[in-house]
Every structure is written in structure tokens, then in C-alpha cells.
Amino acid sequence: MKHALLQSVLSIQSNLTDLFGPHLSPKALIIPPTTPEFPAQLQQRWTDYNAPSYILGAIKPATEQDVQNIVKIAAANNVPFFTTGGGHGVSDYHSFDGLSIDLSAFNSVVFSEDGSEITIGGSTKIHQLVKSLYEGAKELPLGSCACVGVIGATLSGGIGGLQGHRGLLMDSLESVRVVTAAGNLLIASRSDNEDLFWALRGAGSNFGIVTSATYRLPELSNGGMYMNADFLFPASVNSSFWQALESFDHGMPSRLAITAGVLYNRVAAEVSLIPTCTLMLLDAYNFPHIAYVCRQRHLLRPTGRRRAISSALETPWARQVQHQHGSC
Ligand SMILES: Cc1cc2nc3c(=O)[nH]c(=O)nc-3n(C[C@H](O)[C@H](O)[C@H](O)COP(=O)(O)OP(=O)(O)OC[C@H]3O[C@@H](n4cnc5c(N)ncnc54)[C@H](O)[C@@H]3O)c2cc1C
């Protein structure tokens, strides 16, 4: 059984170009795993922890038709495949071994003529949007890490500093173009393939490959100025940290958004808890105010220990995201 599997892997590896090449557009790139450029030519992952591996190599499609053909051929030949957008997925993918469909070429950004909507490609990253949105006096409830794939984030909800005010990123989604497991290209929206549209918003990566997505754009709030503070706690504060977050459950102002993260440093074998406290105010924004709100809710001193603030910024939204560009 193992032998047969190995034979099949070797045969697909050596015939990757023969198998897919005739059905792809001239700009599509087939990268067998044996070529020296193989890992460098792929969209790099934010972490290699629990990363998928690509024993069968990778293909970078250049057109939607390429994506459809790759899916159809892969399905017909029992080739397992995995789609990569921005490379910031942190789920447990370590059991995957197969072919990478790398959407790097799908990184377009197009505003509608009246500026009320934006359509982006399947791997477009947050930093590609922010400046144009800001300059066009529009906003989207994006996360603050500039290198995350916008569609990747949307497909799993999409949290960020504007979430209380504008909802999750998936709430701004108007429609998607998606290639299904059968290789069909569909449009999904509130009026077309509604069930699929519903499923895509939250569990999206299970339902197809999104080649592009269109979002509704609200006007920029408060001239784009908002306040952001990041707090870093040691894991030892443990349950009091979660209790402090729970205390925000009722009556939190919509312009305050708190997102929490747990980071594990593999080298130091340390865990940190990070709530990011974002306060959007209409007429005043300053550090004492945000600190006041967080302290009121016992967030700054959950166990009476000194808290650590890694950064606090009062800044145009666009600059805040750019500020984080270096860390991702
Ligand atoms: C440093 C860091 C900061 C983060 N900050 C935030 C944040 O502020 N807000 C937030 O909501 N999330 C955040 N995340 C989580 C991130 O949104 C998710 O991990 C998301 O899935 C990443 O998408 P990606 O395209 O970048 O990653 P990938 O690893 O490329 O993809 C992740 C998953 O989505 C699928 N996928 C990606 N693109 C497509 C597509 N076009 N069509 C179909 N499936 C696709 C992949 O197959 C995979 O299953 C952060 C993650 C990291 C590492």
C-alpha cells in the first residue's frame, strides 16, 4: 500500500508539467519540488509551525480558468491540494502533504467608479489596501497586521480594531467569485448562490477557492484618526486575564474594540497574552482616555501586577497599519 502511494507520488512529481501544463495559460508557473527555487518561489508562510508541506510541488495559476483546470485535474488524479493566499494561516495544517495552489498572482485592487466598493484578488494583503482606502476617505474593518491576506481573514470572519463600529470583515463582503471542488466558477452573494455565500463567511476555505471578492466601503470615521494600545501580559495571570475580558461583555462602547491573542515563543518556551485595546473616538483621542477605559475595567492590572504596554499610538489608521508592517 505504502509502495503504491510512493509510486504514485513519484509519478505525479515527475509528470507535474505534463499533467497540468497543457491546460494552463502561458503565465501560469509550475514549480516541481525538486527544483532549487521551489521554496523561495512560493508565498512564504508567517510561521513554519504546523505548516502544510508540498511533496508534489506547487502551481501558481495566472487566470481563473487556470484555477478551474488545476482543481479539475487534481480531483481527477487524486492529487490533494492546498490554497495559499497571504500565508498567515495558523491552523494545524501539518498533516497536509500534496500540491500547493499559490494565489500570489491574484493580488489586484480595483475601486468601483463611484468609490463605494472595492474588488480585490484572492491573495491581496492588508497593506495593499490601506493607503488607497485612507486617501479615498474610505475604510474597512481590517486587522492591524499588514501582511495578512484580506480574503483569507474574511473567510474566517475577520476581526480588527473597527469591529465594534463596522462589524467583522465578512460583514462588509458583497460578493465573491469562487471555484468550487468540481472546478466550476460561481458568483456568490446575497442574491446568487446565497447558501454558499453564507457558508463562505466564516468557514470559507472549506468551500472553494475565492479568486476575487468585492467589499462595500463605508466613509472614513473621525478623519481616520484612532487610538491603539497593545498590552502584553505574562501567561501567569491566566484566568484573571480572561475574566477581565469577560467583564467587557455587557455595555462595551461600540467604538472600543478589544482583540486578544495568545502567543507562544517556541525558542524561549514562553506564553504571552496580548489584548489590543482600540478606541475610536469622534471628538477626542488621547492616551489617558484609552488607559482610563481599560483601567476602569481592571484590564491594566488584572492581578495587581504591573502591566506591560508594548505600544500606544494615536495615529491615522493608515499609519497604524504601516507601523505594524515590519512585525509581520
Ligand atoms: C501575525 C498575524 C496577525 C493576524 N491578525 C489578524 C487580525 O488582526 N484579524 C484577523 O481576523 N485575523 C488575523 N490573523 C489570522 C488570519 O486572518 C488567518 O490566519 C487567515 O486565515 C490568514 O489568511 P492568509 O490568506 O494570510 O493565510 P493562508 O495561510 O494563505 O490561508 C489561510 C487559510 O485560508 C485559505 N485561503 C486563503 N486564501 C484563500 C482564498 N483566496 N480562497 C480560498 N481559501 C483561501 C487557505 O487555504 C488556508 O486554509 C492573523 C494571523 C497572523 C499570523
The ligand as an ORCA input file, in Angstrom:
! r2SCAN-3c Opt
* xyz 0 1
  C       0.645     37.833     12.685
  C      -0.822     37.536     12.429
  C      -1.766     38.526     12.664
  C      -3.114     38.273     12.428
  N      -4.004     39.283     12.657
  C      -5.308     39.072     12.393
  C      -6.264     40.114     12.589
  O      -5.927     41.225     13.009
  N      -7.561     39.853     12.288
  C      -7.963     38.616     11.831
  O      -9.148     38.421     11.581
  N      -7.090     37.610     11.653
  C      -5.784     37.809     11.921
  N      -4.893     36.778     11.757
  C      -5.401     35.465     11.361
  C      -5.559     35.402      9.821
  O      -6.587     36.249      9.395
  C      -5.946     33.987      9.412
  O      -4.925     33.093      9.808
  C      -6.189     33.891      7.925
  O      -6.671     32.595      7.605
  C      -4.916     34.168      7.131
  O      -5.183     34.208      5.777
  P      -3.953     34.218      4.754
  O      -4.540     34.225      3.383
  O      -2.995     35.268      5.117
  O      -3.228     32.820      5.080
  P      -3.063     31.445      4.270
  O      -2.197     30.613      5.130
  O      -2.633     31.700      2.889
  O      -4.525     30.891      4.254
  C      -5.188     30.535      5.453
  C      -6.368     29.624      5.138
  O      -7.264     30.307      4.243
  C      -7.319     29.635      2.977
  N      -7.325     30.668      1.943
  C      -6.526     31.765      1.838
  N      -6.864     32.499      0.770
  C      -7.901     31.838      0.185
  C      -8.699     32.094     -0.967
  N      -8.494     33.182     -1.730
  N      -9.675     31.201     -1.288
  C      -9.902     30.112     -0.508
  N      -9.187     29.811      0.590
  C      -8.193     30.675      0.918
  C      -6.099     28.717      2.922
  O      -6.314     27.590      2.109
  C      -5.941     28.348      4.394
  O      -6.840     27.311      4.727
  C      -3.541     36.987     11.971
  C      -2.590     35.983     11.744
  C      -1.244     36.253     11.961
  C      -0.228     35.179     11.718
*
